[in-house]
Amino acid sequence: MSETRDEGAVPVRRFGKLIRLRPEHREEYLRLHAEVWPEVLAMITACRLRNYSIFLEGDVLFSYAEYVGDDYAADMAKMAADPVTRRWWQLTDPCQEQTGGAVPGEWWTPMREVFHHD
């Protein structure tokens, strides 16, 4: 996670995370993300995540998001408590496999930002 602040603006925290895509679930995962449920997208927005992207290289998924709120833990708890999001994760989580760098309490492995330029 890294932070940028424009004078007088809410700080933007950037997050990069990764996880493995199980090859046997590749097509299912890609299909799901080609047709993301509107309620899931609305919850992402409601939890103050912006510029959220997932990239795929081989069997590695990389996610990037910017957080523009002031209580990340509360917003992520709100997302985790949402019934529609929980159903979405029941479909997507089996498609994924944690990496060796995963930390307790995180499904995706957090990455350290080593460079940023606006």
Backbone atoms as SQL, in Angstrom:
CREATE TABLE atoms (id INTEGER PRIMARY KEY, chain TEXT, resi INTEGER, resn TEXT, atom TEXT, x REAL, y REAL, z REAL);
INSERT INTO atoms VALUES
  (1, 'A', 1, 'MET', 'N', 0.845, -1.167, 0.000),
  (2, 'A', 1, 'MET', 'CA', 0.000, 0.000, 0.000),
  (3, 'A', 1, 'MET', 'C', 0.884, 1.221, 0.000),
  (4, 'A', 2, 'SER', 'N', 0.466, 2.225, -0.756),
  (5, 'A', 2, 'SER', 'CA', 1.174, 3.488, -0.811),
  (6, 'A', 2, 'SER', 'C', 0.142, 4.605, -0.857),
  (7, 'A', 3, 'GLU', 'N', 0.554, 5.801, -0.489),
  (8, 'A', 3, 'GLU', 'CA', -0.393, 6.905, -0.376),
  (9, 'A', 3, 'GLU', 'C', 0.103, 8.135, -1.118),
  (10, 'A', 4, 'THR', 'N', -0.823, 8.821, -1.771),
  (11, 'A', 4, 'THR', 'CA', -0.567, 10.100, -2.425),
  (12, 'A', 4, 'THR', 'C', -1.639, 11.070, -1.955),
  (13, 'A', 5, 'ARG', 'N', -1.256, 12.315, -1.733),
  (14, 'A', 5, 'ARG', 'CA', -2.244, 13.305, -1.286),
  (15, 'A', 5, 'ARG', 'C', -2.060, 14.589, -2.062),
  (16, 'A', 6, 'ASP', 'N', -3.151, 15.037, -2.696),
  (17, 'A', 6, 'ASP', 'CA', -3.171, 16.375, -3.273),
  (18, 'A', 6, 'ASP', 'C', -3.577, 17.320, -2.163),
  (19, 'A', 7, 'GLU', 'N', -3.052, 18.528, -2.177),
  (20, 'A', 7, 'GLU', 'CA', -3.350, 19.481, -1.121),
  (21, 'A', 7, 'GLU', 'C', -4.860, 19.641, -0.953),
  (22, 'A', 8, 'GLY', 'N', -5.355, 19.402, 0.263),
  (23, 'A', 8, 'GLY', 'CA', -6.766, 19.547, 0.572),
  (24, 'A', 8, 'GLY', 'C', -7.635, 18.371, 0.159),
  (25, 'A', 9, 'ALA', 'N', -7.069, 17.360, -0.450),
  (26, 'A', 9, 'ALA', 'CA', -7.854, 16.220, -0.934),
  (27, 'A', 9, 'ALA', 'C', -7.691, 15.018, -0.004),
  (28, 'A', 10, 'VAL', 'N', -8.634, 14.094, -0.111),
  (29, 'A', 10, 'VAL', 'CA', -8.543, 12.837, 0.617),
  (30, 'A', 10, 'VAL', 'C', -7.351, 12.056, 0.049),
  (31, 'A', 11, 'PRO', 'N', -6.529, 11.456, 0.904),
  (32, 'A', 11, 'PRO', 'CA', -5.394, 10.700, 0.372),
  (33, 'A', 11, 'PRO', 'C', -5.866, 9.499, -0.450),
  (34, 'A', 12, 'VAL', 'N', -5.105, 9.193, -1.473),
  (35, 'A', 12, 'VAL', 'CA', -5.360, 8.021, -2.301),
  (36, 'A', 12, 'VAL', 'C', -4.348, 6.964, -1.890),
  (37, 'A', 13, 'ARG', 'N', -4.847, 5.817, -1.461),
  (38, 'A', 13, 'ARG', 'CA', -3.967, 4.698, -1.108),
  (39, 'A', 13, 'ARG', 'C', -4.023, 3.697, -2.251),
  (40, 'A', 14, 'ARG', 'N', -2.869, 3.294, -2.744),
  (41, 'A', 14, 'ARG', 'CA', -2.783, 2.351, -3.858),
  (42, 'A', 14, 'ARG', 'C', -2.428, 0.967, -3.327),
  (43, 'A', 15, 'PHE', 'N', -3.104, -0.048, -3.874),
  (44, 'A', 15, 'PHE', 'CA', -2.876, -1.422, -3.458),
  (45, 'A', 15, 'PHE', 'C', -2.588, -2.297, -4.670),
  (46, 'A', 16, 'GLY', 'N', -1.541, -3.067, -4.598),
  (47, 'A', 16, 'GLY', 'CA', -1.245, -4.106, -5.573),
  (48, 'A', 16, 'GLY', 'C', -1.243, -5.436, -4.842),
  (49, 'A', 17, 'LYS', 'N', -1.934, -6.418, -5.396),
  (50, 'A', 17, 'LYS', 'CA', -2.034, -7.734, -4.753),
  (51, 'A', 17, 'LYS', 'C', -1.959, -8.815, -5.824),
  (52, 'A', 18, 'LEU', 'N', -1.553, -10.011, -5.409),
  (53, 'A', 18, 'LEU', 'CA', -1.530, -11.101, -6.372),
  (54, 'A', 18, 'LEU', 'C', -2.006, -12.396, -5.753),
  (55, 'A', 19, 'ILE', 'N', -2.403, -13.301, -6.637),
  (56, 'A', 19, 'ILE', 'CA', -2.885, -14.627, -6.265),
  (57, 'A', 19, 'ILE', 'C', -2.750, -15.511, -7.503),
  (58, 'A', 20, 'ARG', 'N', -2.739, -16.796, -7.316),
  (59, 'A', 20, 'ARG', 'CA', -2.657, -17.708, -8.459),
  (60, 'A', 20, 'ARG', 'C', -4.065, -18.073, -8.947),
  (61, 'A', 21, 'LEU', 'N', -4.182, -18.239, -10.249),
  (62, 'A', 21, 'LEU', 'CA', -5.414, -18.724, -10.862),
  (63, 'A', 21, 'LEU', 'C', -5.247, -20.222, -11.095),
  (64, 'A', 22, 'ARG', 'N', -6.167, -21.006, -10.573),
  (65, 'A', 22, 'ARG', 'CA', -6.102, -22.454, -10.801),
  (66, 'A', 22, 'ARG', 'C', -6.412, -22.710, -12.279),
  (67, 'A', 23, 'PRO', 'N', -5.477, -23.372, -12.987),
  (68, 'A', 23, 'PRO', 'CA', -5.653, -23.560, -14.436),
  (69, 'A', 23, 'PRO', 'C', -6.968, -24.240, -14.811),
  (70, 'A', 24, 'GLU', 'N', -7.430, -25.162, -13.984),
  (71, 'A', 24, 'GLU', 'CA', -8.664, -25.879, -14.297),
  (72, 'A', 24, 'GLU', 'C', -9.907, -24.998, -14.156),
  (73, 'A', 25, 'HIS', 'N', -9.757, -23.811, -13.545),
  (74, 'A', 25, 'HIS', 'CA', -10.873, -22.868, -13.371),
  (75, 'A', 25, 'HIS', 'C', -10.702, -21.600, -14.202),
  (76, 'A', 26, 'ARG', 'N', -9.711, -21.586, -15.067),
  (77, 'A', 26, 'ARG', 'CA', -9.390, -20.382, -15.836),
  (78, 'A', 26, 'ARG', 'C', -10.597, -19.847, -16.608),
  (79, 'A', 27, 'GLU', 'N', -11.223, -20.688, -17.400),
  (80, 'A', 27, 'GLU', 'CA', -12.340, -20.224, -18.235),
  (81, 'A', 27, 'GLU', 'C', -13.510, -19.734, -17.392),
  (82, 'A', 28, 'GLU', 'N', -13.794, -20.408, -16.293),
  (83, 'A', 28, 'GLU', 'CA', -14.878, -19.984, -15.400),
  (84, 'A', 28, 'GLU', 'C', -14.577, -18.609, -14.804),
  (85, 'A', 29, 'TYR', 'N', -13.356, -18.408, -14.350),
  (86, 'A', 29, 'TYR', 'CA', -12.956, -17.133, -13.756),
  (87, 'A', 29, 'TYR', 'C', -13.052, -16.001, -14.785),
  (88, 'A', 30, 'LEU', 'N', -12.562, -16.252, -15.983),
  (89, 'A', 30, 'LEU', 'CA', -12.635, -15.238, -17.033),
  (90, 'A', 30, 'LEU', 'C', -14.085, -14.939, -17.413),
  (91, 'A', 31, 'ARG', 'N', -14.928, -15.967, -17.478),
  (92, 'A', 31, 'ARG', 'CA', -16.341, -15.764, -17.787),
  (93, 'A', 31, 'ARG', 'C', -17.009, -14.914, -16.711),
  (94, 'A', 32, 'LEU', 'N', -16.752, -15.248, -15.435),
  (95, 'A', 32, 'LEU', 'CA', -17.344, -14.483, -14.339),
  (96, 'A', 32, 'LEU', 'C', -16.955, -13.007, -14.430),
  (97, 'A', 33, 'HIS', 'N', -15.698, -12.735, -14.720),
  (98, 'A', 33, 'HIS', 'CA', -15.244, -11.354, -14.744),
  (99, 'A', 33, 'HIS', 'C', -15.609, -10.621, -16.031),
  (100, 'A', 34, 'ALA', 'N', -16.032, -11.344, -17.034),
  (101, 'A', 34, 'ALA', 'CA', -16.569, -10.699, -18.233),
  (102, 'A', 34, 'ALA', 'C', -18.005, -10.238, -18.001),
  (103, 'A', 35, 'GLU', 'N', -18.628, -10.775, -16.944),
  (104, 'A', 35, 'GLU', 'CA', -20.032, -10.482, -16.634),
  (105, 'A', 35, 'GLU', 'C', -20.213, -10.222, -15.141),
  (106, 'A', 36, 'VAL', 'N', -19.409, -9.330, -14.569),
  (107, 'A', 36, 'VAL', 'CA', -19.476, -9.062, -13.126),
  (108, 'A', 36, 'VAL', 'C', -20.857, -8.533, -12.769),
  (109, 'A', 37, 'TRP', 'N', -21.400, -9.053, -11.690),
  (110, 'A', 37, 'TRP', 'CA', -22.730, -8.645, -11.257),
  (111, 'A', 37, 'TRP', 'C', -22.746, -7.151, -10.908),
  (112, 'A', 38, 'PRO', 'N', -23.779, -6.432, -11.312),
  (113, 'A', 38, 'PRO', 'CA', -23.862, -4.995, -11.002),
  (114, 'A', 38, 'PRO', 'C', -23.803, -4.699, -9.501),
  (115, 'A', 39, 'GLU', 'N', -24.369, -5.568, -8.682),
  (116, 'A', 39, 'GLU', 'CA', -24.351, -5.351, -7.226),
  (117, 'A', 39, 'GLU', 'C', -22.924, -5.436, -6.672),
  (118, 'A', 40, 'VAL', 'N', -22.107, -6.292, -7.254),
  (119, 'A', 40, 'VAL', 'CA', -20.708, -6.405, -6.834),
  (120, 'A', 40, 'VAL', 'C', -19.958, -5.124, -7.199),
  (121, 'A', 41, 'LEU', 'N', -20.186, -4.634, -8.401),
  (122, 'A', 41, 'LEU', 'CA', -19.551, -3.390, -8.828),
  (123, 'A', 41, 'LEU', 'C', -20.001, -2.219, -7.950),
  (124, 'A', 42, 'ALA', 'N', -21.274, -2.187, -7.612),
  (125, 'A', 42, 'ALA', 'CA', -21.800, -1.115, -6.760),
  (126, 'A', 42, 'ALA', 'C', -21.158, -1.161, -5.372),
  (127, 'A', 43, 'MET', 'N', -20.939, -2.353, -4.846),
  (128, 'A', 43, 'MET', 'CA', -20.317, -2.475, -3.525),
  (129, 'A', 43, 'MET', 'C', -18.856, -2.032, -3.580),
  (130, 'A', 44, 'ILE', 'N', -18.148, -2.371, -4.633),
  (131, 'A', 44, 'ILE', 'CA', -16.767, -1.910, -4.788),
  (132, 'A', 44, 'ILE', 'C', -16.727, -0.383, -4.739),
  (133, 'A', 45, 'THR', 'N', -17.636, 0.252, -5.463),
  (134, 'A', 45, 'THR', 'CA', -17.709, 1.716, -5.480),
  (135, 'A', 45, 'THR', 'C', -18.105, 2.256, -4.111),
  (136, 'A', 46, 'ALA', 'N', -19.108, 1.636, -3.465),
  (137, 'A', 46, 'ALA', 'CA', -19.570, 2.088, -2.156),
  (138, 'A', 46, 'ALA', 'C', -18.472, 1.988, -1.099),
  (139, 'A', 47, 'CYS', 'N', -17.550, 1.073, -1.301),
  (140, 'A', 47, 'CYS', 'CA', -16.440, 0.890, -0.350),
  (141, 'A', 47, 'CYS', 'C', -15.225, 1.716, -0.738),
  (142, 'A', 48, 'ARG', 'N', -15.437, 2.683, -1.614),
  (143, 'A', 48, 'ARG', 'CA', -14.455, 3.709, -1.963),
  (144, 'A', 48, 'ARG', 'C', -13.214, 3.180, -2.677),
  (145, 'A', 49, 'LEU', 'N', -13.387, 2.106, -3.456),
  (146, 'A', 49, 'LEU', 'CA', -12.305, 1.619, -4.307),
  (147, 'A', 49, 'LEU', 'C', -12.504, 2.175, -5.704),
  (148, 'A', 50, 'ARG', 'N', -11.445, 2.671, -6.287),
  (149, 'A', 50, 'ARG', 'CA', -11.480, 3.240, -7.630),
  (150, 'A', 50, 'ARG', 'C', -10.356, 2.627, -8.458),
  (151, 'A', 51, 'ASN', 'N', -10.483, 2.755, -9.776),
  (152, 'A', 51, 'ASN', 'CA', -9.444, 2.259, -10.685),
  (153, 'A', 51, 'ASN', 'C', -9.067, 0.816, -10.370),
  (154, 'A', 52, 'TYR', 'N', -10.066, 0.016, -10.065),
  (155, 'A', 52, 'TYR', 'CA', -9.829, -1.380, -9.694),
  (156, 'A', 52, 'TYR', 'C', -9.680, -2.211, -10.965),
  (157, 'A', 53, 'SER', 'N', -8.567, -2.908, -11.064),
  (158, 'A', 53, 'SER', 'CA', -8.278, -3.739, -12.234),
  (159, 'A', 53, 'SER', 'C', -7.695, -5.066, -11.781),
  (160, 'A', 54, 'ILE', 'N', -7.927, -6.099, -12.580),
  (161, 'A', 54, 'ILE', 'CA', -7.268, -7.391, -12.382),
  (162, 'A', 54, 'ILE', 'C', -6.611, -7.748, -13.703),
  (163, 'A', 55, 'PHE', 'N', -5.341, -8.095, -13.627),
  (164, 'A', 55, 'PHE', 'CA', -4.560, -8.489, -14.800),
  (165, 'A', 55, 'PHE', 'C', -4.185, -9.955, -14.659),
  (166, 'A', 56, 'LEU', 'N', -3.982, -10.621, -15.788),
  (167, 'A', 56, 'LEU', 'CA', -3.606, -12.035, -15.799),
  (168, 'A', 56, 'LEU', 'C', -2.349, -12.236, -16.634),
  (169, 'A', 57, 'GLU', 'N', -1.381, -12.931, -16.055),
  (170, 'A', 57, 'GLU', 'CA', -0.173, -13.351, -16.781),
  (171, 'A', 57, 'GLU', 'C', 0.101, -14.798, -16.389),
  (172, 'A', 58, 'GLY', 'N', -0.025, -15.701, -17.362),
  (173, 'A', 58, 'GLY', 'CA', 0.141, -17.124, -17.049),
  (174, 'A', 58, 'GLY', 'C', -0.929, -17.551, -16.067),
  (175, 'A', 59, 'ASP', 'N', -0.505, -18.008, -14.892),
  (176, 'A', 59, 'ASP', 'CA', -1.466, -18.402, -13.862),
  (177, 'A', 59, 'ASP', 'C', -1.452, -17.440, -12.676),
  (178, 'A', 60, 'VAL', 'N', -0.930, -16.228, -12.879),
  (179, 'A', 60, 'VAL', 'CA', -0.872, -15.237, -11.810),
  (180, 'A', 60, 'VAL', 'C', -1.845, -14.100, -12.110),
  (181, 'A', 61, 'LEU', 'N', -2.683, -13.798, -11.121),
  (182, 'A', 61, 'LEU', 'CA', -3.591, -12.655, -11.185),
  (183, 'A', 61, 'LEU', 'C', -2.973, -11.521, -10.370),
  (184, 'A', 62, 'PHE', 'N', -2.962, -10.338, -10.934),
  (185, 'A', 62, 'PHE', 'CA', -2.479, -9.144, -10.248),
  (186, 'A', 62, 'PHE', 'C', -3.633, -8.158, -10.173),
  (187, 'A', 63, 'SER', 'N', -3.935, -7.665, -8.978),
  (188, 'A', 63, 'SER', 'CA', -4.994, -6.665, -8.847),
  (189, 'A', 63, 'SER', 'C', -4.380, -5.332, -8.422),
  (190, 'A', 64, 'TYR', 'N', -4.992, -4.278, -8.925),
  (191, 'A', 64, 'TYR', 'CA', -4.598, -2.925, -8.574),
  (192, 'A', 64, 'TYR', 'C', -5.868, -2.160, -8.218),
  (193, 'A', 65, 'ALA', 'N', -5.826, -1.417, -7.117),
  (194, 'A', 65, 'ALA', 'CA', -6.964, -0.588, -6.735),
  (195, 'A', 65, 'ALA', 'C', -6.468, 0.637, -5.991),
  (196, 'A', 66, 'GLU', 'N', -7.262, 1.691, -6.078),
  (197, 'A', 66, 'GLU', 'CA', -7.000, 2.908, -5.322),
  (198, 'A', 66, 'GLU', 'C', -8.134, 3.083, -4.322),
  (199, 'A', 67, 'TYR', 'N', -7.777, 3.343, -3.068),
  (200, 'A', 67, 'TYR', 'CA', -8.758, 3.560, -2.015),
  (201, 'A', 67, 'TYR', 'C', -8.810, 5.049, -1.703),
  (202, 'A', 68, 'VAL', 'N', -10.015, 5.630, -1.748),
  (203, 'A', 68, 'VAL', 'CA', -10.175, 7.067, -1.558),
  (204, 'A', 68, 'VAL', 'C', -11.005, 7.413, -0.321),
  (205, 'A', 69, 'GLY', 'N', -11.127, 6.494, 0.602),
  (206, 'A', 69, 'GLY', 'CA', -11.867, 6.749, 1.829),
  (207, 'A', 69, 'GLY', 'C', -10.935, 7.070, 2.980),
  (208, 'A', 70, 'ASP', 'N', -11.513, 7.082, 4.197),
  (209, 'A', 70, 'ASP', 'CA', -10.698, 7.381, 5.370),
  (210, 'A', 70, 'ASP', 'C', -10.701, 6.262, 6.405),
  (211, 'A', 71, 'ASP', 'N', -11.368, 5.134, 6.110),
  (212, 'A', 71, 'ASP', 'CA', -11.353, 3.984, 7.030),
  (213, 'A', 71, 'ASP', 'C', -11.377, 2.688, 6.215),
  (214, 'A', 72, 'TYR', 'N', -10.211, 2.318, 5.713),
  (215, 'A', 72, 'TYR', 'CA', -10.080, 1.144, 4.847),
  (216, 'A', 72, 'TYR', 'C', -10.611, -0.120, 5.528),
  (217, 'A', 73, 'ALA', 'N', -10.236, -0.330, 6.783),
  (218, 'A', 73, 'ALA', 'CA', -10.669, -1.544, 7.491),
  (219, 'A', 73, 'ALA', 'C', -12.193, -1.616, 7.567),
  (220, 'A', 74, 'ALA', 'N', -12.842, -0.513, 7.873),
  (221, 'A', 74, 'ALA', 'CA', -14.310, -0.501, 7.962),
  (222, 'A', 74, 'ALA', 'C', -14.942, -0.755, 6.605),
  (223, 'A', 75, 'ASP', 'N', -14.396, -0.147, 5.564),
  (224, 'A', 75, 'ASP', 'CA', -14.965, -0.355, 4.231),
  (225, 'A', 75, 'ASP', 'C', -14.772, -1.799, 3.759),
  (226, 'A', 76, 'MET', 'N', -13.634, -2.400, 4.060),
  (227, 'A', 76, 'MET', 'CA', -13.423, -3.796, 3.665),
  (228, 'A', 76, 'MET', 'C', -14.307, -4.740, 4.485),
  (229, 'A', 77, 'ALA', 'N', -14.566, -4.396, 5.752),
  (230, 'A', 77, 'ALA', 'CA', -15.491, -5.183, 6.568),
  (231, 'A', 77, 'ALA', 'C', -16.913, -5.074, 6.018),
  (232, 'A', 78, 'LYS', 'N', -17.276, -3.891, 5.554),
  (233, 'A', 78, 'LYS', 'CA', -18.594, -3.685, 4.929),
  (234, 'A', 78, 'LYS', 'C', -18.729, -4.563, 3.693),
  (235, 'A', 79, 'MET', 'N', -17.690, -4.595, 2.865),
  (236, 'A', 79, 'MET', 'CA', -17.721, -5.420, 1.671),
  (237, 'A', 79, 'MET', 'C', -17.824, -6.902, 2.038),
  (238, 'A', 80, 'ALA', 'N', -17.044, -7.329, 3.012),
  (239, 'A', 80, 'ALA', 'CA', -17.027, -8.734, 3.418),
  (240, 'A', 80, 'ALA', 'C', -18.363, -9.174, 4.025),
  (241, 'A', 81, 'ALA', 'N', -19.123, -8.239, 4.560),
  (242, 'A', 81, 'ALA', 'CA', -20.414, -8.564, 5.167),
  (243, 'A', 81, 'ALA', 'C', -21.561, -8.551, 4.163),
  (244, 'A', 82, 'ASP', 'N', -21.325, -8.035, 2.981),
  (245, 'A', 82, 'ASP', 'CA', -22.377, -7.916, 1.974),
  (246, 'A', 82, 'ASP', 'C', -22.756, -9.302, 1.430),
  (247, 'A', 83, 'PRO', 'N', -24.036, -9.695, 1.512),
  (248, 'A', 83, 'PRO', 'CA', -24.441, -11.031, 1.065),
  (249, 'A', 83, 'PRO', 'C', -24.173, -11.311, -0.416),
  (250, 'A', 84, 'VAL', 'N', -24.356, -10.329, -1.273),
  (251, 'A', 84, 'VAL', 'CA', -24.114, -10.545, -2.709),
  (252, 'A', 84, 'VAL', 'C', -22.623, -10.737, -2.964),
  (253, 'A', 85, 'THR', 'N', -21.800, -9.915, -2.336),
  (254, 'A', 85, 'THR', 'CA', -20.356, -10.061, -2.494),
  (255, 'A', 85, 'THR', 'C', -19.893, -11.413, -1.973),
  (256, 'A', 86, 'ARG', 'N', -20.454, -11.862, -0.867),
  (257, 'A', 86, 'ARG', 'CA', -20.087, -13.173, -0.313),
  (258, 'A', 86, 'ARG', 'C', -20.450, -14.297, -1.293),
  (259, 'A', 87, 'ARG', 'N', -21.602, -14.176, -1.951),
  (260, 'A', 87, 'ARG', 'CA', -21.974, -15.178, -2.959),
  (261, 'A', 87, 'ARG', 'C', -21.007, -15.130, -4.137),
  (262, 'A', 88, 'TRP', 'N', -20.606, -13.935, -4.548),
  (263, 'A', 88, 'TRP', 'CA', -19.629, -13.773, -5.629),
  (264, 'A', 88, 'TRP', 'C', -18.313, -14.471, -5.264),
  (265, 'A', 89, 'TRP', 'N', -17.854, -14.228, -4.043),
  (266, 'A', 89, 'TRP', 'CA', -16.599, -14.850, -3.602),
  (267, 'A', 89, 'TRP', 'C', -16.716, -16.372, -3.524),
  (268, 'A', 90, 'GLN', 'N', -17.905, -16.897, -3.250),
  (269, 'A', 90, 'GLN', 'CA', -18.093, -18.355, -3.246),
  (270, 'A', 90, 'GLN', 'C', -17.851, -18.935, -4.637),
  (271, 'A', 91, 'LEU', 'N', -18.069, -18.139, -5.662),
  (272, 'A', 91, 'LEU', 'CA', -17.798, -18.575, -7.039),
  (273, 'A', 91, 'LEU', 'C', -16.351, -18.343, -7.444),
  (274, 'A', 92, 'THR', 'N', -15.781, -17.204, -7.034),
  (275, 'A', 92, 'THR', 'CA', -14.433, -16.857, -7.502),
  (276, 'A', 92, 'THR', 'C', -13.318, -17.468, -6.650),
  (277, 'A', 93, 'ASP', 'N', -13.518, -17.582, -5.352),
  (278, 'A', 93, 'ASP', 'CA', -12.444, -18.103, -4.487),
  (279, 'A', 93, 'ASP', 'C', -11.956, -19.492, -4.887),
  (280, 'A', 94, 'PRO', 'N', -12.830, -20.441, -5.249),
  (281, 'A', 94, 'PRO', 'CA', -12.324, -21.751, -5.652),
  (282, 'A', 94, 'PRO', 'C', -11.480, -21.722, -6.923),
  (283, 'A', 95, 'CYS', 'N', -11.572, -20.639, -7.680),
  (284, 'A', 95, 'CYS', 'CA', -10.769, -20.488, -8.897),
  (285, 'A', 95, 'CYS', 'C', -9.345, -20.047, -8.573),
  (286, 'A', 96, 'GLN', 'N', -9.117, -19.635, -7.335),
  (287, 'A', 96, 'GLN', 'CA', -7.850, -19.036, -6.938),
  (288, 'A', 96, 'GLN', 'C', -7.106, -19.912, -5.938),
  (289, 'A', 97, 'GLU', 'N', -5.801, -19.688, -5.871),
  (290, 'A', 97, 'GLU', 'CA', -4.942, -20.380, -4.913),
  (291, 'A', 97, 'GLU', 'C', -3.960, -19.366, -4.342),
  (292, 'A', 98, 'GLN', 'N', -3.894, -19.289, -3.027),
  (293, 'A', 98, 'GLN', 'CA', -3.002, -18.320, -2.403),
  (294, 'A', 98, 'GLN', 'C', -1.547, -18.601, -2.760),
  (295, 'A', 99, 'THR', 'N', -0.751, -17.553, -2.751),
  (296, 'A', 99, 'THR', 'CA', 0.682, -17.688, -2.997),
  (297, 'A', 99, 'THR', 'C', 1.395, -17.947, -1.674),
  (298, 'A', 100, 'GLY', 'N', 2.657, -18.302, -1.753),
  (299, 'A', 100, 'GLY', 'CA', 3.453, -18.530, -0.552),
  (300, 'A', 100, 'GLY', 'C', 3.641, -17.281, 0.284),
  (301, 'A', 101, 'GLY', 'N', 3.431, -16.112, -0.310),
  (302, 'A', 101, 'GLY', 'CA', 3.599, -14.854, 0.413),
  (303, 'A', 101, 'GLY', 'C', 2.340, -14.356, 1.093),
  (304, 'A', 102, 'ALA', 'N', 1.258, -15.128, 1.057),
  (305, 'A', 102, 'ALA', 'CA', 0.002, -14.698, 1.685),
  (306, 'A', 102, 'ALA', 'C', 0.218, -14.464, 3.182),
  (307, 'A', 103, 'VAL', 'N', -0.500, -13.496, 3.707),
  (308, 'A', 103, 'VAL', 'CA', -0.401, -13.169, 5.133),
  (309, 'A', 103, 'VAL', 'C', -1.739, -13.454, 5.806),
  (310, 'A', 104, 'PRO', 'N', -1.726, -13.741, 7.107),
  (311, 'A', 104, 'PRO', 'CA', -2.987, -14.009, 7.814),
  (312, 'A', 104, 'PRO', 'C', -3.988, -12.870, 7.629),
  (313, 'A', 105, 'GLY', 'N', -5.223, -13.249, 7.357),
  (314, 'A', 105, 'GLY', 'CA', -6.289, -12.269, 7.195),
  (315, 'A', 105, 'GLY', 'C', -6.416, -11.707, 5.792),
  (316, 'A', 106, 'GLU', 'N', -5.536, -12.085, 4.883),
  (317, 'A', 106, 'GLU', 'CA', -5.579, -11.607, 3.498),
  (318, 'A', 106, 'GLU', 'C', -5.700, -12.797, 2.566),
  (319, 'A', 107, 'TRP', 'N', -6.618, -12.765, 1.635),
  (320, 'A', 107, 'TRP', 'CA', -6.759, -13.828, 0.637),
  (321, 'A', 107, 'TRP', 'C', -5.720, -13.618, -0.463),
  (322, 'A', 108, 'TRP', 'N', -5.673, -12.401, -1.003),
  (323, 'A', 108, 'TRP', 'CA', -4.671, -12.032, -2.006),
  (324, 'A', 108, 'TRP', 'C', -3.401, -11.604, -1.277),
  (325, 'A', 109, 'THR', 'N', -2.255, -11.851, -1.875),
  (326, 'A', 109, 'THR', 'CA', -0.971, -11.462, -1.286),
  (327, 'A', 109, 'THR', 'C', -0.702, -9.981, -1.548),
  (328, 'A', 110, 'PRO', 'N', -0.543, -9.189, -0.485),
  (329, 'A', 110, 'PRO', 'CA', -0.241, -7.777, -0.686),
  (330, 'A', 110, 'PRO', 'C', 1.165, -7.601, -1.255),
  (331, 'A', 111, 'MET', 'N', 1.327, -6.584, -2.085),
  (332, 'A', 111, 'MET', 'CA', 2.627, -6.279, -2.684),
  (333, 'A', 111, 'MET', 'C', 3.086, -4.904, -2.193),
  (334, 'A', 112, 'ARG', 'N', 4.382, -4.729, -2.155),
  (335, 'A', 112, 'ARG', 'CA', 4.967, -3.450, -1.744),
  (336, 'A', 112, 'ARG', 'C', 5.212, -2.608, -2.990),
  (337, 'A', 113, 'GLU', 'N', 4.727, -1.400, -2.965),
  (338, 'A', 113, 'GLU', 'CA', 4.977, -0.482, -4.071),
  (339, 'A', 113, 'GLU', 'C', 6.418, 0.017, -3.971),
  (340, 'A', 114, 'VAL', 'N', 7.158, -0.093, -5.089),
  (341, 'A', 114, 'VAL', 'CA', 8.543, 0.370, -5.078),
  (342, 'A', 114, 'VAL', 'C', 8.747, 1.600, -5.968),
  (343, 'A', 115, 'PHE', 'N', 7.733, 1.962, -6.736),
  (344, 'A', 115, 'PHE', 'CA', 7.831, 3.166, -7.563),
  (345, 'A', 115, 'PHE', 'C', 6.440, 3.639, -7.945),
  (346, 'A', 116, 'HIS', 'N', 6.262, 4.954, -7.956),
  (347, 'A', 116, 'HIS', 'CA', 5.017, 5.565, -8.423),
  (348, 'A', 116, 'HIS', 'C', 5.349, 6.943, -8.975),
  (349, 'A', 117, 'HIS', 'N', 4.667, 7.307, -10.045),
  (350, 'A', 117, 'HIS', 'CA', 4.799, 8.650, -10.615),
  (351, 'A', 117, 'HIS', 'C', 3.444, 9.099, -11.126),
  (352, 'A', 118, 'ASP', 'N', 2.980, 10.258, -10.683),
  (353, 'A', 118, 'ASP', 'CA', 1.736, 10.849, -11.191),
  (354, 'A', 118, 'ASP', 'C', 2.041, 11.707, -12.387);
